[in-house]
Amino acid sequence: MEVKHKIIFLLLCLLSFETAKSQYTKRVVFFTDKNSTAFSLSNPSAFLAQRAINRKARYNIAIDSLDLPVVQRYIDSVRLAGAVTILGRSKWLNAVVIQTNDAAALTKINSFPFVRRSDSVALRSNPSSNTIPFKSKLEAESGFLPLPTSRVAGVNADTFNYGPASNQIKIHKGEFLHNIGARGQGMLMAFFDAGFTGYVTNRFFDSARARNQFVSSWDFVSGNSNVNEDNAHGLNCFSIVAAYIPGTYVGSCTEANYILLRTEDAPTEQIIEEYNWVMGAEYADSAGVDVISSSLGYTTYDNPAYNHTYASMNGNTTVITRGADVAAKKGILVVNSAGNDGSSSWRYIGAPADGDSVLSIGAVNSSGLIASFSSFGPTAPPNSRIKPDVVSVGAGTSLITTGGNVSSSNGTSFSCPNMAGLATCLWQLFPEFNNWKIITTLRASADRFTTPHEQYGYGLPNMKKAVGFLLQDVSSMTASLNNFTATLNWSSKDIRTMRYALERRLPNEQNYTTIHTVQSAGNTFSLRNYSYNDVITNSPAGNVTYRIRQIIDTTTAGFDAYFIDSATVVLSAATSVSDVLNNTKQVQLFPNPASSAVQLKLTEQAAFEKLVLNIFSANGQLISSEQFNKPPGEFIKTIQLNKLQSGSYIIMLFKDGKPYASREFVKQ
């Protein structure tokens, strides 16, 4: 079907789509403008949820005419033209979906000056058997595969005992996200499917119900809010994310909030389902959804007149793909199944997986080997792009049935939600980055990033590596020099299981040396600031370069570290460690340990002017600094310790701007 102009978008206020057996004609009527809308861009809360407004503001996304509702006067004129039923309205498309067999009414509608055109989305008279796009016979509930009997070793070392879902989480190191506290809290996910039969009573969602994680639902096929029927496919997919009974099954993102939307009419395959999908995307956008997980896709239809060709899989042609890309431009991370046609004559991905801003997901088995049914890329010329983007476990995927049992099945329908859930947890940790940054980071973390493949895409994403990459982007470091003491300040996101290694390279050195380690603080993953003072000794003049390596492991099983930043200071004169060591022999501290005060005794007979006395904590933080003069002969200076907490400290003396002597003491 031809669609000119940019796709616009849709919202709540959507009325019913009747069953596939209806004899009536369904059409989409497109309007020319929104000039007489009763809404204003200056008052977006009248048509967008506050969460949606906040998301757009966070990512500098303008609220524009696409967000404005369709002009009510235009809708009323169409409805009153004859025997016409309004089935839905789309502000992104600036259109209404109607049902009518009144030829005179249709002629009148097309004559209205504000009607740009109308297109048929007619239904086939003899619907085919119960099939769902990207839902092959291997994915039907009757075709569930037997569960593996072996248990994944070491699962109890992690926050969750995932049960049979362990491998599909751990193949992406997704447990790392969960271990540092990211389970989707505060995120909003929308699921598009053909129905979610039994989710209201399924025991695996008891926790989600108890915590009020179900925000809303809507059936765009039947025009009501009940999605607890119609088809089990959506429940199977949704369970991969949200099911939660520790030790039995734990999904990839169990603490997000969820919106469940039925956009697919399973018994038939009709072009109107693409419009349903776009309306679902508008609903999601208006509600402030962060991530869409869509296990649907479209290539051919019951009425061949609407069939797509591979040439249409170019990311810019189909209604659904253009709608998905607009959803992405509105700030939503759209995750979609690549398709199950790898072994068929079609072979390629379907729509909307071809969207350039859509994260499309292929399928591998538990060993990371491609499933033969997983669809091929790339997108069609002239702008051929790598597709699918990445892969996840879609062969033998563990999931929940409508009967409340754990089983497994095959399809990119199942690899999609697994990846969508993990991507949601990743984004939760870094909300300062937009959806496109999350997509590019997941690609970069994947095992085939440098050698992408037409069926694997960029490969299997590594969530631990993705966190490391994003830490490099969010962190910062500065260094300054005073009296041969370099003060290093840095910030990064961390949690107490992480640590930092400070490394230094002097002007006469080829390699870096670790000079200090700092343990992260805090029980939640968040941005923190740190400081360390490094006294430079035994160095020639020149550049002294520092770099910080953040070690992000949460267990001793592995070691992942990322150089998050570097900084340089310039020494204008050389320092000598031997001078400091020799001078230190002439400096005494007593008592040591001390409680209220410590005596600093200088035995050298010469008089000194403008000595600088710095006190550092054990981790290098400058606590205090003062300047004094030493007269001839032995000299004792009293240093008050009342303001210091118990612990170890270092006193450093500077003479003429150079390190002179140092001593360590303990405050009781």
VOGU-3710 file (C-alpha; in Angstrom, 3 decimals, decimal comma):
1> mevkhkiifl> 0,000/0,000/0,000  1,374/3,404/-0,912  1,961/5,829/1,950  3,333/9,261/1,075  4,676/11,773/3,552  6,235/11,149/6,917  4,335/8,835/9,230  2,740/10,761/12,013  1,421/9,008/15,133  -1,444/7,756/17,177
11> llcllsfeta> -2,626/7,587/20,798  -5,241/6,263/23,201  -8,790/7,238/22,068  -8,715/4,272/19,620  -11,973/2,534/18,969  -12,625/-1,050/17,926  -11,463/-3,062/14,962  -14,078/-5,705/14,219  -13,339/-9,361/13,651  -11,634/-10,640/10,541
21> ksqytkrvvf> -14,869/-12,222/9,299  -16,615/-8,880/8,874  -18,056/-8,263/5,431  -17,638/-4,519/5,712  -14,967/-2,476/4,046  -12,313/-0,915/6,208  -10,408/2,135/5,048  -7,916/4,645/6,322  -8,894/8,247/5,651  -5,977/10,699/5,662
31> ftdknstafs> -6,483/14,385/6,444  -4,622/17,350/5,019  -3,836/19,307/8,194  -4,439/19,944/11,888  -4,999/23,668/11,509  -8,170/23,900/13,575  -7,148/21,573/16,406  -8,429/22,499/19,835  -5,080/21,506/21,363  -1,902/23,535/21,720
41> lsnpsaflaq> 1,757/22,563/21,742  2,166/24,907/24,692  -0,070/22,636/26,792  1,162/19,097/26,025  -0,287/17,647/29,217  -3,686/17,770/27,492  -2,626/14,981/25,119  0,549/13,425/26,564  1,184/11,748/29,912  3,668/13,578/32,118
51> rainrkaryn> 6,026/10,645/31,802  6,027/11,116/28,021  6,681/14,838/28,383  9,564/14,130/30,756  11,126/11,596/28,393  11,037/14,018/25,485  12,553/16,761/27,617  15,329/14,474/28,866  16,460/13,676/25,335  15,745/17,093/23,804
61> iaidsldlpv> 12,935/15,751/21,623  10,578/18,470/20,475  6,842/18,139/21,026  5,527/18,894/17,544  2,495/18,645/15,299  2,811/14,857/15,179  1,784/14,830/18,827  -1,339/16,914/18,302  -4,602/14,933/18,142  -6,575/14,669/14,919
71> vqryidsvrl> -9,021/17,553/14,438  -12,314/16,456/15,980  -14,368/18,394/13,406  -12,803/16,311/10,617  -13,600/13,079/12,454  -17,195/14,135/13,068  -17,657/15,039/9,398  -16,479/11,588/8,327  -18,692/9,854/10,877  -21,787/11,802/9,821
81> agavtilgrs> -21,230/11,236/6,089  -23,429/8,126/6,132  -23,301/4,602/7,528  -19,782/5,006/8,848  -18,190/3,649/12,014  -14,984/5,199/13,347  -12,669/2,371/14,355  -9,594/4,342/15,314  -7,777/7,601/14,997  -4,129/8,345/14,403
91> kwlnavviqt> -2,479/11,648/15,087  0,870/10,425/13,735  -0,785/9,503/10,447  -3,317/12,343/10,762  -5,989/9,822/9,840  -8,973/7,814/10,974  -9,724/4,163/10,349  -13,335/3,625/9,334  -15,704/0,795/8,507  -18,421/1,271/5,901
101> ndaaaltkin> -20,185/-0,405/2,984  -21,928/2,855/2,102  -20,569/3,856/-1,316  -22,311/7,237/-1,207  -20,756/7,993/2,169  -17,326/7,123/0,854  -17,805/9,385/-2,162  -18,834/12,217/0,116  -15,858/11,641/2,425  -13,423/11,762/-0,478
111> sfpfvrrsds> -14,924/15,079/-1,598  -14,191/16,849/1,675  -11,503/19,544/1,169  -9,683/18,406/4,327  -9,418/14,772/3,139  -6,169/14,039/1,370  -7,056/10,473/0,321  -8,438/7,179/1,588  -6,874/3,749/1,241  -8,484/0,347/1,554
121> valrsnpssn> -7,445/-2,027/4,307  -10,087/-4,588/3,277  -10,179/-8,047/4,770  -10,009/-11,324/2,898  -13,355/-13,110/2,809  -11,951/-16,576/3,662  -9,514/-16,277/6,548  -6,746/-18,834/6,743  -5,770/-21,008/9,693  -4,578/-19,626/13,025
131> tipfksklea> -1,114/-18,258/12,279  0,906/-15,341/13,491  3,694/-13,624/11,559  7,077/-14,747/12,885  5,232/-17,453/14,806  6,051/-20,674/13,002  4,583/-24,056/13,827  7,606/-24,584/16,071  6,300/-21,773/18,255  2,745/-23,045/18,675
141> esgflplpts> 1,936/-23,963/22,269  1,356/-27,591/21,295  4,926/-27,702/20,011  6,786/-26,882/23,234  10,071/-28,689/23,569  11,118/-30,825/26,568  13,058/-28,943/29,219  16,773/-29,683/29,710  17,378/-31,626/32,920  20,856/-30,287/33,673
151> rvagvnadtf> 21,295/-27,310/35,974  23,633/-24,457/35,122  26,652/-24,600/37,396  27,226/-21,696/39,723  23,795/-20,138/39,361  23,494/-19,737/43,142  26,516/-17,413/43,132  24,356/-14,735/41,522  21,562/-12,562/42,859  18,952/-14,790/41,229
161> nygpasnqik> 18,547/-18,495/40,790  17,147/-18,279/37,257  16,148/-21,904/36,911  15,988/-23,052/33,260  16,191/-19,413/32,094  19,773/-19,218/33,334  21,537/-19,839/30,047  19,556/-17,319/28,010  20,441/-14,680/30,627  24,045/-15,694/31,143
171> ihkgeflhni> 24,925/-16,059/27,470  24,772/-12,238/27,465  26,264/-11,854/30,973  22,875/-10,437/31,831  23,290/-11,614/35,421  25,875/-8,827/35,798  23,118/-6,244/35,330  20,933/-7,947/37,911  23,835/-8,333/40,338  24,467/-4,581/40,385
181> gargqgmlma> 20,793/-3,882/41,003  19,314/-3,323/37,520  16,092/-5,312/37,135  14,057/-2,660/35,277  12,975/-0,543/38,255  11,426/2,710/37,086  11,316/1,623/33,431  8,129/1,175/31,378  7,924/-1,561/28,728  5,171/-2,188/26,160
191> ffdagftgyv> 4,570/-5,595/24,560  2,855/-5,922/21,154  1,370/-9,293/20,308  -1,750/-11,313/19,441  -2,987/-11,716/23,014  -1,758/-12,618/26,480  -4,061/-15,473/27,421  -4,203/-16,128/31,150  -1,687/-13,520/32,311  -4,157/-12,194/34,916
201> tnrffdsara> -4,068/-15,450/36,893  -0,756/-17,033/35,856  1,281/-17,772/38,982  4,520/-16,560/37,414  3,190/-12,990/37,425  2,002/-12,995/41,040  4,936/-10,794/42,020  4,263/-8,293/39,229  0,601/-8,082/40,203  1,445/-7,624/43,887
211> rnqfvsswdf> 3,772/-4,744/43,032  1,266/-3,127/40,632  3,622/-3,460/37,669  0,780/-3,809/35,137  0,032/-0,241/34,050  -2,568/-0,708/31,311  -3,666/-2,833/28,362  -5,552/-2,340/25,111  -6,880/-4,563/22,349  -6,623/-2,705/19,030
221> vsgnsnvned> -8,311/-5,586/17,202  -11,467/-5,777/19,298  -11,448/-2,262/20,719  -11,435/-2,995/24,438  -9,002/-3,213/27,319  -9,083/-7,001/27,716  -5,974/-8,790/26,411  -6,272/-11,776/28,754  -7,618/-13,902/25,908  -7,399/-14,400/22,150
231> nahglncfsi> -3,937/-15,964/21,896  -1,186/-17,416/24,113  1,752/-16,193/22,032  2,001/-12,857/23,821  2,028/-14,515/27,236  4,814/-16,850/26,142  6,888/-13,878/24,963  6,062/-11,638/27,927  6,980/-14,375/30,403  10,574/-14,397/29,163
241> vaayipgtyv> 10,888/-10,894/30,593  8,527/-10,770/33,571  8,083/-14,265/35,042  9,426/-14,419/38,581  9,591/-17,422/40,870  13,222/-17,657/42,054  14,639/-21,147/41,667  11,912/-22,037/39,167  12,114/-19,234/36,605  13,364/-15,623/36,621
251> gscteanyil> 12,998/-13,453/33,508  15,322/-10,861/32,041  13,622/-7,743/33,460  11,336/-8,618/36,341  10,856/-5,232/38,031  9,860/-2,961/35,151  6,299/-1,728/34,688  4,360/-3,213/31,780  1,761/-2,247/29,180  0,232/-5,119/27,185
261> lrtedapteq> -1,181/-4,327/23,733  -2,917/-6,613/21,258  -2,260/-5,389/17,727  -2,259/-8,726/15,865  -5,402/-10,571/14,747  -4,103/-14,143/14,763  -6,708/-15,938/12,578  -6,001/-13,717/9,556  -3,137/-11,782/8,019  -4,344/-8,324/6,983
271> iieeynwvmg> -2,657/-5,009/6,236  -4,801/-3,374/8,909  -2,555/-5,066/11,478  0,259/-2,744/10,464  -1,980/0,195/11,305  -2,864/-1,481/14,595  0,852/-1,723/15,351  1,406/1,947/14,606  -1,533/2,865/16,806  0,009/0,742/19,522
281> aeyadsagvd> 3,271/2,617/19,135  1,424/5,911/19,511  -0,341/4,628/22,615  3,048/3,626/24,024  4,621/6,978/23,195  1,785/8,948/24,738  2,033/6,881/27,922  5,772/7,513/28,211  6,962/3,982/27,392  10,731/3,472/27,306
291> vissslgytt> 10,978/0,150/25,431  8,695/-1,681/22,982  9,115/-5,437/22,629  7,368/-6,599/19,460  7,361/-10,261/18,460  5,488/-9,520/15,224  6,448/-8,888/11,646  4,904/-8,733/8,206  5,802/-9,794/4,683  2,749/-11,296/2,901
301> ydnpaynhty> -1,017/-11,188/3,423  -4,166/-13,184/2,866  -4,953/-10,706/0,099  -1,860/-10,810/-2,164  -2,566/-7,270/-3,321  -1,016/-6,068/-0,064  2,066/-8,306/-0,149  5,462/-6,768/0,456  8,531/-7,631/-1,564  12,130/-7,806/-0,416
311> asmngnttvi> 12,635/-4,467/-2,144  10,160/-3,022/0,371  12,417/-4,113/3,246  14,563/-0,986/2,835  13,644/0,662/6,124  11,521/3,390/4,556  8,559/1,843/2,745  6,069/-0,110/4,832  3,566/1,584/7,132  4,724/-0,395/10,143
321> trgadvaakk> 8,435/0,262/9,629  7,966/3,956/9,124  5,833/3,977/12,241  8,518/2,123/14,197  11,144/4,621/13,129  8,953/7,514/14,230  8,510/5,791/17,599  12,293/5,671/17,821  12,535/9,361/16,940  10,130/10,029/19,796
331> gilvvnsagn> 12,683/8,424/22,127  11,424/4,831/22,418  13,779/1,857/22,113  11,951/-0,400/19,632  13,027/-4,055/19,807  11,549/-6,391/17,181  11,888/-10,009/16,073  13,913/-10,414/12,890  11,688/-13,205/11,557  11,592/-16,979/11,146
341> dgssswryig> 12,070/-17,200/7,379  15,732/-18,196/7,215  14,838/-21,588/5,756  11,974/-20,425/3,560  11,899/-19,047/0,034  11,386/-15,541/1,445  14,546/-15,881/3,573  14,832/-12,248/4,660  13,761/-10,160/7,618  10,255/-8,684/7,597
351> apadgdsvls> 8,777/-5,346/8,588  9,373/-3,539/10,944  12,682/-5,326/11,623  14,103/-3,516/8,587  13,803/-0,125/10,314  17,117/1,688/10,610  16,234/2,776/14,156  14,790/-0,610/15,189  16,867/-3,083/17,200  16,016/-6,304/15,357
361> igavnssgli> 16,815/-9,629/17,000  17,825/-12,911/15,366  17,898/-16,332/17,058  20,697/-18,628/18,215  20,700/-21,772/20,340  22,122/-22,096/23,849  25,612/-22,554/22,398  25,405/-19,324/20,431  24,981/-21,044/17,049  22,511/-19,532/14,617
371> asfssfgpta> 19,079/-21,133/14,333  18,423/-22,162/10,738  14,991/-20,507/10,780  16,367/-17,095/11,815  15,862/-14,617/8,982  18,662/-13,134/6,938  19,644/-9,535/6,283  20,684/-7,105/5,058  17,953/-4,594/4,352  17,151/-4,043/0,708
381> ppnsrikpdv> 19,140/-1,620/-1,476  19,861/1,172/-2,014  20,722/1,687/1,674  21,514/-1,876/2,650  22,141/-2,100/6,402  23,300/-4,915/8,647  20,273/-6,838/9,893  19,465/-8,379/12,214  21,242/-6,055/14,621  22,063/-8,712/17,213
391> vsvgagtsli> 21,003/-12,213/18,262  19,724/-13,861/21,428  18,541/-17,324/22,421  15,540/-18,217/20,251  16,118/-21,950/19,777  15,044/-23,849/22,860  14,143/-20,648/24,696  12,802/-21,262/28,169  9,368/-19,709/28,769  6,072/-20,018/30,629
401> ttggnvsssn> 2,891/-21,603/29,251  -0,690/-20,514/29,824  -1,014/-23,402/32,263  1,623/-21,869/34,503  4,342/-24,359/33,609  7,935/-23,904/32,498  8,682/-25,173/29,003  10,658/-24,108/25,931  10,107/-23,342/22,267  11,700/-21,861/19,143
411> gtsfscpnma> 11,442/-18,579/17,286  12,810/-15,061/17,035  9,545/-14,198/18,799  11,331/-15,442/21,925  14,828/-14,089/21,357  13,284/-10,614/21,016  11,802/-10,192/24,520  14,873/-11,695/26,161  17,035/-9,016/24,570  14,420/-6,302/25,144
421> glatclwqlf> 14,412/-7,074/28,863  18,203/-6,974/29,161  18,394/-3,780/27,099  15,849/-2,214/29,466  18,008/-3,089/32,480  21,058/-1,626/30,746  19,240/1,606/29,907  17,995/1,847/33,491  21,628/2,254/34,604  22,353/5,028/32,089
431> pefnnwkiit> 19,210/7,139/31,567  21,367/10,077/30,481  21,924/8,309/27,149  19,202/8,044/24,496  17,773/4,988/22,755  20,189/5,205/19,831  23,165/5,162/22,192  21,818/1,981/23,757  21,463/0,365/20,312  24,976/1,289/19,181
441> tlrasadrft> 26,444/0,162/22,509  24,723/-3,228/22,301  26,068/-3,656/18,781  29,588/-2,664/19,855  29,500/-5,122/22,768  28,542/-8,056/20,533  30,973/-10,809/19,589  30,830/-10,213/15,823  30,940/-6,433/15,877  34,040/-6,189/13,708
451> tpheqygygl> 32,870/-8,918/11,302  29,055/-8,692/11,080  27,150/-11,483/9,378  23,969/-11,528/7,293  22,252/-13,852/9,776  24,037/-13,149/13,088  24,173/-9,409/12,540  26,697/-8,029/15,039  26,326/-11,158/17,146  25,669/-11,824/20,825
461> pnmkkavgfl> 25,718/-8,678/22,988  27,730/-8,762/26,220  25,975/-6,733/28,921  29,053/-6,489/31,119  31,050/-5,076/28,238  28,194/-2,711/27,354  28,273/-1,299/30,897  32,037/-0,803/30,556  31,621/1,088/27,295  28,981/3,382/28,757
471> lqdvssmtas> 31,108/4,008/31,862  33,861/5,275/29,586  31,429/7,798/28,151  29,945/8,945/31,451  33,189/9,270/33,441  35,557/12,235/33,686  38,945/13,031/35,249  41,067/16,108/35,955  44,553/16,582/37,407  46,297/19,627/38,873
481> lnnftatlnw> 49,781/20,139/40,318  50,888/22,067/43,406  54,241/21,664/45,185  54,933/18,393/43,381  51,609/17,001/44,551  49,224/15,998/41,792  45,570/16,192/42,798  43,442/13,769/40,814  39,672/14,204/40,721  37,416/11,797/38,884
491> sskdirtmry> 33,806/10,766/38,692  32,103/7,664/37,389  29,110/5,476/38,058  29,755/2,547/40,357  28,568/0,325/43,168  30,498/-1,035/46,135  31,499/-4,239/44,335  33,629/-2,191/41,913  36,999/-0,471/42,377  39,490/1,842/40,686
501> alerrlpneq> 43,178/1,404/39,920  45,132/4,664/39,533  48,065/4,352/37,164  50,918/6,798/36,529  53,628/7,221/33,920  56,552/9,514/34,700  58,438/11,426/31,962  61,249/8,852/31,885  58,950/5,791/31,855  57,506/3,818/28,953
511> nyttihtvqs> 54,815/1,981/30,916  52,191/2,842/33,497  52,523/1,763/37,122  49,629/1,246/39,517  50,123/3,678/42,400  46,878/3,304/44,313  43,541/1,505/44,382  40,224/2,912/45,570  37,258/0,789/46,555  33,901/2,023/45,299
521> agntfslrny> 31,330/3,107/47,850  27,570/2,877/48,027  24,902/0,232/47,732  23,289/1,576/44,549  24,762/2,080/41,110  25,097/5,843/40,730  27,493/8,680/39,883  30,179/9,358/42,516  33,154/11,689/42,876  36,622/10,734/44,094
531> syndvitnsp> 39,901/12,497/44,828  43,487/11,387/45,382  46,765/13,255/45,946  49,931/11,796/44,516  53,256/13,179/45,743  55,639/12,946/42,809  59,214/11,985/43,744  62,287/10,842/41,855  61,048/12,241/38,578  62,665/14,395/35,908
541> agnvtyrirq> 60,867/17,429/34,581  58,203/16,765/31,938  54,743/15,300/31,518  53,357/13,033/34,220  50,348/11,154/32,873  47,666/9,478/34,956  44,933/7,140/33,919  42,185/5,377/35,832  41,053/1,834/35,257  37,617/0,957/36,595
551> iidtttagfd> 37,310/-2,686/37,593  33,654/-3,633/37,352  33,609/-7,296/38,369  30,995/-8,293/40,894  32,570/-11,678/41,645  36,056/-13,148/41,703  35,199/-15,370/38,756  36,323/-12,860/36,161  38,198/-9,632/35,662  36,809/-6,878/33,475
561> ayfidsatvv> 38,380/-3,433/33,615  37,964/-0,332/31,464  40,228/2,692/31,167  37,671/5,380/31,803  39,815/8,544/31,481  43,294/10,060/31,686  44,931/13,377/32,567  48,413/14,939/32,509  50,349/17,378/34,698  53,650/19,072/33,782
571> lsaatsvsdv> 56,621/19,082/36,146  58,738/22,178/35,618  61,569/20,833/37,789  62,916/17,445/38,811  62,347/15,744/42,179  64,548/13,250/43,984  63,322/10,437/46,177  66,718/10,115/47,869  66,440/13,642/49,258  63,073/12,855/50,776
581> lnntkqvqlf> 64,326/9,619/52,319  67,400/11,278/53,784  65,473/14,249/55,142  62,844/12,006/56,658  65,487/10,676/59,031  65,680/14,161/60,513  61,955/14,342/61,167  60,352/12,614/64,164  56,724/12,208/65,266  55,636/11,444/68,814
591> pnpassavql> 53,562/10,047/70,317  52,553/7,647/67,565  49,769/6,501/67,761  48,337/9,755/69,072  44,955/10,861/70,331  44,563/14,649/70,617  47,892/15,982/69,269  51,168/14,867/67,751  54,576/16,530/68,037  56,595/17,088/64,854
601> klteqaafek> 60,333/17,403/65,656  62,798/18,707/63,049  66,405/18,029/64,057  68,169/19,786/61,164  69,971/22,894/62,497  69,343/25,227/59,553  66,518/27,734/59,508  63,796/27,307/56,896  61,239/29,778/55,639  57,815/28,937/54,310
611> lvlnifsang> 57,794/25,227/54,965  54,457/23,692/53,852  52,929/20,950/55,987  50,239/18,816/54,336  48,262/16,033/56,012  46,859/13,303/53,765  44,455/10,486/54,539  45,523/6,913/53,828  43,746/7,032/50,454  45,589/10,193/49,413
621> qlisseqfnk> 42,961/12,827/50,169  44,387/16,169/51,300  43,019/16,850/54,799  44,786/20,095/55,718  47,631/22,381/54,657  49,529/25,105/56,461  52,721/27,143/56,082  55,260/27,939/58,847  58,859/29,072/59,404  61,483/27,001/61,232
631> ppgefiktiq> 64,056/28,892/63,295  67,699/27,700/63,663  68,264/24,584/65,773  65,900/21,781/66,706  62,252/22,698/66,370  59,051/21,081/67,637  55,679/21,868/66,127  52,459/20,694/67,747  49,759/19,454/65,411  46,222/19,245/66,797
641> lnklqsgsyi> 44,285/16,109/65,814  40,882/16,836/67,351  39,182/17,244/63,962  40,578/14,009/62,541  38,732/10,717/62,670  40,508/7,601/63,825  42,747/6,102/61,172  46,089/6,329/59,369  47,474/9,601/58,007  50,596/10,877/56,249
651> imlfkdgkpy> 52,410/14,139/56,974  54,345/15,575/54,030  56,693/18,561/54,321  57,552/20,713/51,296  60,548/23,048/51,118  60,893/25,502/48,244  58,015/23,776/46,505  59,685/20,340/46,569  58,966/17,317/48,797  61,272/17,485/51,843
661> asrefvkq> 60,196/14,714/54,187  57,222/12,493/55,058  56,003/10,516/58,049  52,991/8,286/58,727  51,025/8,342/61,976  47,878/6,833/63,471  45,057/8,784/65,119  43,417/6,691/67,829
//
